[in-house]
Amino acid sequence: MQFELLAQLIVSGIVLGSFYALLGVSFGLVYQTSKIFHLANAIPFAAAAYGAVWSASTLRFPLWLALIFGLLMAVIFGLLILVLGYFPVMARNGTLLALFLVSLGISVAFPNLLQIVFGTENLPLKTYGADGELGSAFDNNVYTWGFVTITTIDILKIVVAWLVVLGVVLFVNRTRFGRSITALRTNPTMAAAVGISTKTVYIVVFALGSLIAGIAGLFVAAEFVANPIMAIQWTLIGFIAVFFGGIGSLLAASVGGLILGLLSSLSSLYLGVQWTPVVVFGALFITLLVRPQGLLGKAAV
């Protein structure tokens, strides 16, 4: 085994794992609070990417404003799913299965809507320069340290992902409203009895979860392109990270994502890149067989 290759794969795994951690926290925050299997989390992911691409190319927004606009679209679409999709079902005492079917239906319909509005082609994130021409939004510089290479976006993924994870964990564990989230997640009946508004908590949680999904979507649009089906595979990765790391903890979900990223990267030492989904789902399957509560989760009592 070559040391140079191993060092590069570890760095690549940390980059990928940090991105997975971001997805895990986004999915986990909503799932742990509402128990809704929120596949429609793919919608704010894609909405952020398309919002940034469209505002930069059509409204001629500078990059920073296009990114903010994309995040705003992510939050708006996330709350629309909650208010127009989930709340009406909850008001009629719908089951979690009914809520899942609503989420599934919306997540299937939205890519078709994107195709109708924006077409089926891939859309890169471009901004107008000082010369009035539409060009690359920024230079994704490549840096080399010894045997290892890393790009600007890779560095941003690591830094932003773990700042977001730390911020969300501190918000949930150290703030008064965060304790309301924990109370609702732990005992919804008791939380309601002491005056905690379920709807208010859900609105904040979905807004925050959608914002985080939007950040992930912006990374994909900036590094690659925006396309109608861009979010499906990443949403599944977020779900896997939550159950792999541990359902009951956001920190466990983020660590689970990091481990999955390292496994995915290091597996290429022996397997081709095309086997990465097999490695990810295989790791989840084996973990749930041995520890149904996840690697860092606590067993139910």
N, C-alpha and C positions, 0 to 999 in steps of 0.2 A: 504493500500500500504506500503510495507516494505521499509524503508529508505535505507537499504543496497542494495537492488535490484535496486532502483531508482538511487543511486549514481553510481553503476556499469554500468547501461544502459546509463547514461549521458556520462561517460568516453568512453564507447564503441561507442556511437554516435559521439563524437568528433573525435575519431580515424577514423571511417568510413566516416564522413563528410569531414575530411581533405583529405582523399583519393579521395572522390568525387570532392572536390574543385580542386585537381590536374588534374583530368580528364576533368573537366569543362573548365579550363584555356587552356588545350591542344586543345580541340575541338573548344572552343570559339575563340581562336586566329586565327585559320584558317578560321572559318566560318565568323567571323566579317570582316575579310580583303578581302576574295575572294568571299563570299556568296555561296561557294560550300558546299553542305551537305556532309561532308567528312567522310562517313562511313568507307572508307579505312584507317582511322586513327587507325583501329584495327590492321593493318599490322605492323607498327613500334612497336606497343605494343607487339605483339607476336614475332617480329624479335629480339627485345632486350632480351626477355626471352630465346628464343632458342639460340641466339648468346652467351649469358652468359653460359648456360648449356652446349652447345657443346664445346666451347673453354676451359671450365674448365675440362671437362671429356675427351676430345679427344686431345686437344693441351696442356693439363696439365697447363693451366694458373693459377696463384694464384687468389684468390677471387677478389682482387682489379682490376687486369688486365682483368679478365673475365667480370666484370661489365662495365668497359670502352669499351671493345670490343662489349658488348651487346648494349650499347648506340650508338656506331659507326654504328652498323648494323641498328638500328632504324632510324638514320638520313639518311643513304644511301638509305634504302628502301623508306622512306618518300619522298626523292628527286626524286627517280626513278618514283614513282607514278606521281609526278608533271610533270617531264620532258617527260616521255614516255606516260603518260595517259592523263593528263589535258591540257598541252600546245598544243599538236596537235589538240585537239578539239577546244580550244580557237582560234587557228590560222585560223580555218575554220568557225569562228563566231558561234560555237556551243552554244546552249542554256544551261541554268542552269540545265534543265532536262536531257540533254545529258550528262553533267558532272556528275550529280548524278547517272545516269545509268552506266557510266564508273566506278565510285566509288563503286557502288553496285556489279558490275561484278567482280572487282578485289578483293573485300572483301570476296566474295563467293568462288573465285577460290583459294585464298591463303591458307586457311586451308587444302584444298585438296592437294596442293603442299607440305605442311608440313607433311601430312600423308604419301605421297610418299617417301619423303626424310628421315623422322625420325620415321615413323611408327605411330600407333594410341595410343601407350601406354603413360601414364603419365611419365614425366621425371623430377625428382627432381634436384635441384641445388646442386651438390656435387663437392668437390675439393680434390686433392691429399694431404695427410698429410705428415709429416716428415718420417713416416714409409713406405711411398710409396703406401699406401692403399687409395682407394677412399671412402671418408666419408662425413658427413654433412659439409656444407660450413661454418657454424658458429652455435654457441649455442644461441637459441632464449630464453634467460633467462626470467623468470617470476618474477615480483616485486609486492609486496603487501604493500599497505598503508591503514591501517584501514580496511574498508570494500571493498576496490577497488583493483583489480589486473590488471596489464598491462604488456605487453611483450616488449622486446627490439625493435622488429619490429614495434610495435604500437607507441612507442616513436619516432622512426625514421620517421614513416609516418607523424606524426604531425609536427615535426621539419622541415623535408625536404619539405613537401608540402607547408607550409606557407612561408618558405624561397624562394621557387621557385615562388610562387604567388607574393610575395613582389618584387622579382627581376624582374619578367616580367612586372609587373605594372609600376615599376620605369623606366625600359627600354623603354616602350612604351610612357610614359608620360614625361620623363625628358631628353631623348637623341634626338639628331638630326635625327637619322635614325628612332627612334620611332615616331617622329612627321611625318615622311614620311608615316609610316604605318597608322597613324591616318588620314592623308590627303587623302590617297588612299581609306580608308574605308569610309570617309565622302563624298568625291566628286571625283570619279575616273577621270572624264573628266578634272576638274581643276587641279588635281594632275599631270596628263599627260602634261597639257599645261605649267606647270612651270618646267618641266624637270624631274619629278620623274619617274624612271624606274619601270614599273609595274612588269616586270619579276624579277628584282633584289629584290624587296620587297617580291614578292611571294616566291622566293627561301629562303630568310632569315626566313620568317614566317613559311613556311613548315618545314624547318630544325629545328627551335625552337619548333614548335608544336610537331614534331616527337620525338625530344629529351625528351620533357616532357612526352609524351605517353610512351616512352621507360623507363623512370624512374618508371612510374606506373607499367609497365610490369615486371620490375625487382623485385618490391615489391611482386607481386603475385607469381613469380617463387620462390622467397626466402622463402615466408611464406607457400606456397602450392606446386604446381608443374607447369611445362609447359606442355600444351597440345594443339592440333591444333585449338580447338574452344574456347580457353581461353579468347579471347579479345572481342568477340561479345557483351556480356552483359555489359562489362565495357564501351565500346564505346557508347552504348545506354545511359548509366548513364551519361556520359559526355554531350551528347546532351540534356538530360533532365535538367541537372544542368544549362546549358546555357539559355534555354528557361524559366526555372523556376525562376532563379535569375534575368535575364534581358539580352536581346540580345546585347544591345549596350555597355556593360561594362564588362571587364574582372574581375574586383573586384566584380561586381554583380553576375557573374557566379560562382566565388569561394564561395561567401556567400550563394548562392543558393545551392551549393553542400554541404556546412556545415549543412544547415537547413535540407536538404534531409537526410543526415546521421543521424541527431538527430531524425527526424521523423521515419526513418526506425528502429532505435534502440528502441525508446520509444514505438512504436506500439506493440512490443512484450509483453508489459504489459497486453495487452488485446487480441492480436492476435498471432498466431503461426508464426514462422520464415518463413514458406512457403508463408505467405501473404505479405512479404516484397515487391515483385514487384508490387502487387496491390496497396500498400500504396504509392510507388514512382510514379507510373503512375497516380494514383488517385489524388495525390497532384498536379501534373502537369496539369491534366485536369481541376480541380477546379480553379487553379490559372489563367489559360488561359481564363476561362469563365469570371472571375471577373476582371482580369488585363491582357489583351492580351500581353502587353509589358513586363510582368514578375513582380516579386515582387519589384525589385529595378530599373526597366527600366523606361524610359521616354516615355510618349505617343507621337505618331507621330502627327505633326502639319501640 
